[in-house]
Every structure is written in structure tokens, then in C-alpha cells.
């Protein structure tokens, strides 16, 4: 499928699985969908999109003159700048540390140990 996809050329980046099936009838839309959902293809398409956005932004910026007061152009630039900034969202567990006092039974349990230092205090807190 990759060979067929590459044979379409740069236009393939803009085609969905139905359009690809219409172009290359030997694969069904479901097969093309599976191809497009492959992690390697998704990464490639994401990189292509980012590259195109950055290139279009540079072209747009090149065409600006200092006297243009077009609101639409300013909005377009702002939108393109927003889509090209790559801030990665941090995923993963969130840990919240807190102190919960022991009740009477927990204080006298044989498997309980009490810290004599504050584990949350750092040298900079002094």
C-alpha cells in the first residue's frame, strides 16, 4: 500500500481513505483506513502537516509589508503561529503528597514507623 500511496504523489497527503480507495481500487476504504491509522503513517502525516504549516507561514510572512492593516491576514498569521507551536502535554500520573495524622490504633500498631524528619522539607525551605 505504501508503494501505491507514494505513487499518488504529494496529493496523497490530503486524501482520506475513501478518496484513496477511489484512486487505487484494489484496496477497500477499510484497508486504506487501517493503513492511515498505522502509527508510522500517522507520524509521517503529522510531520508533513507541521512542515507545510511552517512553510506556508514563512511564505505569508515574506509577502507582508509593514503597511498592511488587514485583520484577516493578522488572524491567519496568529492561527498559523498557534498551530506550529509544539508544546507537548505532559502525560502520566500525578502524585499529591500529604500528611495524614495516625489514629490511636495506627500509632501503637507494631508495623508502624514514625519519621522524625519532615520528608517534604528541602534545604531551600530553611
NUDO-367430 format. One line per 2 residues: their letters; for each residue x, y negated, z of N, C-alpha, C, O. Coordinates in pm, whole numbers. Each point is the difference from the previous one (the first is absolute). Last residue first. Example, Ala and Ser with C-alpha at 12.3 -4.5 7.8 and 13.67 -1.06 7.14 Angstrom:
sa = 1285:225:708:82:-119:6:-77:-109:73:51:-111:17; -22:683:-24:-89:-119:0:90:-120:0:104:2:66
// end
This chain:
xx = 1480:-2629:5448:56:-46:129:23:-147:0:47:-55:100; -198:336:-474:-108:-43:89:52:-60:129:-76:-61:75
xx = 350:263:-423:-39:-136:-35:-113:-53:89:-27:-120:0; 187:570:30:100:-93:53:-40:-146:-27:32:-89:78
xx = -435:427:-48:125:0:-75:94:-100:62:-39:-78:87; -428:386:58:81:-119:20:131:15:-77:67:103:8
xx = -406:240:36:-36:-99:-102:84:-127:9:-8:-86:-88; 25:465:398:49:44:-131:-28:-102:-112:58:10:-108
xx = 34:-57:651:-104:-36:-96:49:39:-140:93:-63:-51; 52:322:518:31:-117:-84:-117:-26:-93:-85:87:-22
xx = 93:280:319:36:-109:91:34:-127:-77:19:-107:58; -357:557:-157:117:-76:-44:25:-114:99:-94:-64:46
xx = -146:553:45:-22:-144:-5:129:-68:-41:106:25:58; -359:489:-115:122:-72:35:-26:-149:-22:-64:-39:-98
xx = -224:542:162:0:-144:-28:134:-59:40:50:26:109; -223:437:-44:61:-22:-131:2:-149:-39:23:-32:-116
xx = -219:203:532:140:41:-5:69:-29:-135:122:-11:-5; -525:-293:234:13:124:-78:147:36:-13:84:-89:-12
xx = -283:-313:224:54:108:82:12:133:-74:33:102:61; -204:-506:-271:120:-45:73:65:116:77:123:4:11
xx = -542:57:-235:114:-1:-93:129:-39:72:106:52:-32; -513:-70:275:33:139:-33:122:7:-90:87:86:20
xx = -260:-516:89:56:66:118:45:143:-31:108:42:42; -112:-360:-463:-95:11:111:66:82:112:112:47:-16
xx = 157:-365:-345:-40:137:36:-106:-5:110:3:-86:88; 81:-309:-471:38:46:134:-54:141:27:-107:38:-46
xx = 250:-254:-425:-123:41:67:41:53:137:72:99:9; 141:-407:-449:21:58:132:-135:32:61:-87:-87:8
xx = 261:61:-551:-66:-69:111:31:73:129:45:115:0; 55:-152:-581:49:44:130:-72:-80:108:-16:-122:-11
xx = -73:270:-520:-28:-104:98:41:57:136:-56:98:48; 136:10:-609:16:39:138:-26:-121:90:54:-108:-22
xx = -180:296:-502:23:-118:82:6:47:144:-92:67:48; 189:195:-550:-69:-11:129:37:-129:71:111:-52:-14
xx = -93:46:-516:51:90:102:-72:-23:131:-86:-87:12; 219:-231:-473:-94:102:44:65:84:109:123:4:14
xx = -65:-514:-266:61:103:83:-109:95:48:-97:-40:64; 126:-259:-524:-72:15:126:65:113:77:27:108:-53
xx = 203:-436:-320:-42:136:30:-64:4:137:54:-49:99; 8:-329:-495:14:19:144:-55:138:32:-117:30:-25
xx = 243:-320:-424:-12:138:46:30:6:149:115:15:41; -282:-379:-447:67:13:129:-25:140:52:-114:45:12
xx = -90:-190:-412:138:46:-17:75:8:132:105:64:6; -562:-220:-51:6:141:-41:142:50:-14:23:121:4
xx = -114:-578:112:-56:87:103:10:147:-36:18:85:88; 108:-414:-401:97:3:109:-47:93:111:80:72:61
xx = -373:-150:-415:112:83:-43:107:8:109:59:106:21; -425:-390:59:-44:139:-5:115:92:-38:20:104:62
xx = 57:-566:-76:-17:43:138:-41:148:6:50:75:84; -29:-278:-505:135:15:56:-8:53:143:75:89:38
xx = -480:-197:-244:60:117:-63:139:27:56:34:114:30; -256:-504:104:-62:118:60:59:128:-56:21:97:72
xx = 118:-504:-260:50:11:137:-57:124:69:71:70:72; -235:-179:-496:138:48:-11:61:18:140:72:97:24
xx = -501:-282:-51:-2:140:-42:139:59:-7:24:113:41; -80:-575:41:-35:79:117:3:149:-33:46:81:80
xx = 235:-484:-321:-105:98:-21:-23:83:126:91:68:49; 215:-447:-192:-82:-6:120:-117:97:-10:-106:-23:58
xx = 634:-108:-281:-123:77:-10:-76:-5:131:56:23:107; 389:-213:-212:-117:-89:-3:-132:75:-7:-106:-63:0
xx = 567:253:-11:-25:-62:129:-126:-84:6:-43:-38:108; 86:470:-423:71:-127:4:-43:-69:129:-105:31:55
xx = 115:514:-234:-50:-114:78:82:-125:-26:122:5:-14; -45:453:-160:-84:-88:-81:-53:-121:75:-65:-85:-60
xx = 327:429:271:83:-61:-105:-80:-102:-79:53:-104:-40; -272:370:363:81:-105:62:87:-72:-102:23:-120:12
xx = -273:491:-156:-90:-108:37:78:-117:60:-26:-116:-33; 259:509:-64:-43:-64:-125:-87:-120:30:14:-106:-63
xx = 113:372:427:115:-76:-52:-36:-72:-129:41:-114:-20; -364:399:200:17:-115:87:117:-86:-49:-11:-122:-4
xx = -66:533:-208:-103:-98:-36:10:-126:85:-24:-110:-49; 313:466:156:33:-55:-132:-100:-106:-41:38:-107:-48
xx = -123:345:442:114:-88:18:40:-66:-131:32:-118:-4; -373:440:-8:-44:-118:74:114:-99:17:-19:-120:-20
xx = 117:536:-176:-80:-83:-90:-47:-127:69:1:-108:-60; 229:429:321:90:-59:-100:-75:-93:-95:49:-109:-31
xx = -299:359:342:80:-103:68:91:-71:-98:13:-122:4; -254:487:-168:-90:-110:31:76:-115:66:-17:-116:-36
xx = 249:518:-45:-29:-69:-125:-88:-124:25:25:-107:-56; 61:393:418:121:-75:-36:-21:-79:-129:45:-114:-11
xx = -390:400:144:14:-109:97:121:-87:-32:-8:-122:5; -58:515:-254:-99:-102:-37:7:-120:95:-17:-113:-44
xx = 295:484:141:40:-63:-125:-95:-113:-37:44:-110:-35; -159:375:403:116:-85:32:47:-74:-125:30:-120:6
xx = -370:436:-62:-49:-114:77:113:-96:34:-17:-122:-9; 130:528:-193:-65:-88:-98:-53:-125:71:13:-111:-52
xx = 172:444:321:106:-58:-83:-57:-97:-102:59:-104:-27; -356:352:308:73:-103:75:111:-67:-83:26:-119:15
xx = -484:313:-227:126:57:44:84:-111:65:5:-112:-52; -429:46:-173:3:1:146:127:64:56:22:-2:121
xx = -121:-18:-593:14:-138:49:9:-8:152:54:-96:55; -131:519:-261:131:-51:-42:24:-139:60:107:-27:55
xx = -530:216:1:97:69:84:142:-49:-30:80:-20:91; -418:-137:-368:-16:-57:134:101:63:96:64:-71:78
xx = -95:244:-511:68:-129:-1:-9:-66:138:96:-63:45; -332:458:-102:143:29:-7:81:-130:2:102:-9:67
xx = -569:-26:-86:39:53:130:151:31:4:66:-24:101; -269:-115:-510:15:-110:95:45:48:139:77:-69:67
xx = 72:383:-463:-128:-52:48:24:-121:90:111:-21:48; 198:205:-473:-9:-3:147:-131:-65:40:-42:-100:-59
xx = 160:141:-396:30:134:48:2:8:153:11:109:56; -83:-516:-328:-118:83:27:33:139:53:-89:69:50
xx = 291:-571:-66:64:132:-11:-105:102:43:-9:35:118; -141:-475:-143:119:-11:-85:64:135:-26:41:30:-113
xx = -411:-63:405:-47:-37:-134:118:-9:-97:-14:32:-118; 107:42:569:-61:119:-58:-52:-27:-140:6:87:-87
xx = 164:-446:336:109:91:-38:-54:126:-64:59:52:-95; -366:-359:270:64:-54:-121:113:91:-48:18:22:-120
xx = -224:85:527:-96:20:-110:60:-48:-133:-13:67:-102; 256:-133:506:1:142:-40:-99:30:-113:22:91:-79
xx = 173:-587:95:-47:89:106:-7:142:-54:32:25:-116; 302:-454:-41:-110:92:-31:-40:83:121:86:43:78
xx = 288:-369:-134:-128:-66:21:-121:92:-23:-114:-45:12; 576:176:-78:-4:-51:138:-139:-57:31:-42:1:116
xx = 167:141:-557:-46:109:87:-15:-46:145:-84:52:74; 273:-317:-438:-144:-15:21:-55:104:97:-104:-20:62
xx = 561:14:-231:-25:-85:117:-148:-19:31:-35:-34:113; 137:473:-387:74:-125:8:-42:-82:122:-63:50:93
xx = -46:410:-286:-98:-108:-18:70:-135:4:-42:-94:-68; 279:496:163:-19:-21:-144:-99:-113:-28:8:-65:-105
xx = 77:223:552:107:-86:-51:-17:-33:-148:38:-108:-45; -342:411:237:-16:-131:63:104:-98:-52:-32:-113:-36
xx = 65:564:-90:-114:-64:-68:-21:-142:53:-29:-92:-76; 356:352:290:42:-26:-138:-111:-74:-76:27:-97:-71
xx = -122:250:501:89:-116:5:47:-38:-140:10:-118:-34; -265:507:102:-82:-119:0:87:-126:0:-36:-102:-59
// end
